[in-house]
């Protein structure tokens, strides 16, 4: 596996933000998933191909 970097953007509503991403031409690569004791996150790809995660801690 090649080394890589990741960006996490904190949002108030992961599901709502993921829906807006698809509205604006992006893709949800991994739907919202809750990790106990950490929070909820989803993996997103913007229309130009950049990947990042959106997360709500708590």
C-alpha positions in Angstrom: 0.0 0.0 0.0 1.3 3.4 -1.0 1.6 6.1 1.7 -1.2 8.6 1.7 -2.6 11.5 3.6 -6.2 12.2 4.7 -8.2 15.2 5.5 -11.1 15.2 8.0 -13.6 18.1 7.9 -15.8 18.5 11.0 -19.5 19.0 10.2 -22.7 19.2 12.4 -24.6 16.7 10.2 -22.8 13.9 8.4 -25.8 12.5 6.6 -27.1 15.9 5.5 -23.7 17.0 4.3 -23.2 13.8 2.4 -26.6 14.4 0.7 -25.5 17.9 -0.3 -22.2 16.6 -1.7 -24.1 14.4 -4.2 -26.4 17.3 -5.0 -23.4 19.3 -6.0 -21.8 16.6 -8.2 -19.6 14.8 -5.7 -19.7 11.2 -4.6 -20.2 9.4 -1.3 -17.6 6.7 -1.4 -18.5 5.3 2.0 -21.8 6.2 3.6 -22.1 7.5 7.2 -20.7 5.1 9.7 -20.7 5.5 13.5 -17.6 4.5 15.4 -18.4 4.0 19.1 -16.8 6.5 21.4 -15.5 8.6 18.5 -18.3 9.8 16.2 -19.8 9.5 12.7 -18.0 9.8 9.5 -18.3 9.3 5.7 -15.8 9.2 2.9 -16.4 11.8 0.1 -15.0 12.5 -3.3 -15.4 15.9 -4.8 -16.2 16.5 -8.6 -12.4 16.9 -9.3 -11.6 13.6 -7.6 -10.1 14.7 -4.3 -11.1 12.4 -1.4 -11.7 13.5 2.2 -13.8 12.5 5.2 -16.5 14.4 6.9 -16.9 13.8 10.6 -19.0 14.7 13.6 -17.2 13.8 16.8 -19.2 12.7 19.8 
